[in-house]
Amino acid sequence: MNESFDDFFCFQCEQTAGGRACSGRAGVCGKQKSAAVSQDRLTAALIGLARAAGGEALPESLHGLVMEGLFATVTNVNFDDDAIEKLTERVREEKMLKRLPAGGDYDMAKLWEADEDERSLKSLILFGLRGIAAYALHARALGHTDGEVNDFFGKALAAIGEDGCGMEKLLPLVMETGRINLKCMDLLDRANTGAYGVPKPTSVQLSVEKGPFVVVSGHDLHDLALLLEQTRGRCVNVYTHGEMLPAHAYPELKKYPQLKGNFGTAWQNQQKEFDGVPAPVLFTTNCLMPVRDGYRDRVFTTSVVHFPGAVHIGENKDFTPVINKALELGGYPEKRHMTGINGGDSVMTGFGHGAVLSAADTIVSAVKSKAIRHFFLVGGCDGARPGRNYYTDFVKQTPPDTLVLTLACGKYRFNDLDIGQIAGLPRILDMGQCNDAWSAVKVALALSEAFNCGVNDLPLTLVLSWYEQKAVSILLSLLHLGIKNILLGPSLPAFVSPNVLSFLVEKYGIRPISTPAGDLAMILGKRD
């Protein structure tokens, strides 16, 4: 690897090749070498921009661009070399326009070839930054920003560009990354609820009605709201996909009668589930997989999402081409019955902190009476690696006196299961998108206050799955809060060095998942 970026090195996602790193012609995610190399150039330009500012706060006019640049390098967002290179040129041009000190882009080889512990800690910071940027950009679309969050991007990027940093300097910045992400998730929560109301428990159908429709994937509620407004009176229904499912719980979104249900299951099944569907698919954020010929002409992207050959909806957010394609294709001639992974025909969502804490007295009473023995937070990113059925089996095997909180796309492994109720609540409570980890944090803190104990003393265990960089930022937030004994899978991050892993295990008790039965026995045995 060298400064001209002729090689390709990437280990930022859970499914990285051989559990070590992707290289060669393409990554496991399907990204070609040229796109991956372009993303390194973009990252190098962003680090160079921050270093040119001397680690000081970047000008406010650059905040949105920095967020875009970081978000574009998250796994399964941007597969288009040209789009990535245009972003890189914008970063370089802005550096000159703002008359920041001269200097080239950062040499990424210095990061990827650094001492393994330095590389590990800087990778945690960089990948965490990418996750924060995604959440910050969503909040920004709704007019919500935070000065400390914005300033942190420049500070952290500049630190990544410093040579010879030791653990004593980098480890506090890793923890600060977690703190900033927590603040950013709070910001986004306030942005979403301020615009669309407090989510309410809602049953969502998985079948598709006859007639024209659009499938909307990703996380950006603002884009969905714009599409709903533009499809008003057009006889075009709208279905969510993947992480957009929780949109059904927001009062200001569910008021649109054309928002009908949820299409398909987890993001990694899209290549099969979208094939032959007589409707367009709009990707607002990750998780996009390489588009296959069977539906290539029906894929539209917006915001930072790009795929070669797909029609991109620009900043004007005029979704007319998407709507016209839906009318042209016509949808299904009759209602199409569809199910979740386990055969269920509907799912529940909307159990954010507002809904759960409104039932706090009931939950506390149920714990005190031993009707609820334990809480599990089973969630995170889904993926295609064999072994992720662990999470389905784990939830199936949880005892009837336990409550399962879930969030993010990992819930698709089990969210259509009916495992009964407890204290008048479904035993599976979908808290929302990955950024709604903030909801889980608020509930845990409220319970610890109710029981006058620390979070780690609660009958609560986190069983997390991870795939991409937003999961990294959330994990860092949990560590910042001092939450211990997290079970993590299906594999541990390749970018975490043995020494850094030893530190995390010793200080926080992080451990890999084993088997559902074994882990449940270990968890509940400690409580019995």
Order of alpha helices (4+ residues) and beta strands (2+ residues): alpha-alpha-alpha-alpha-alpha-alpha-alpha-beta-beta-alpha-beta-alpha-beta-alpha-beta-beta-beta-alpha-beta-alpha-alpha-beta-alpha-beta-beta-beta-beta-alpha-beta-alpha-beta-alpha-beta-alpha
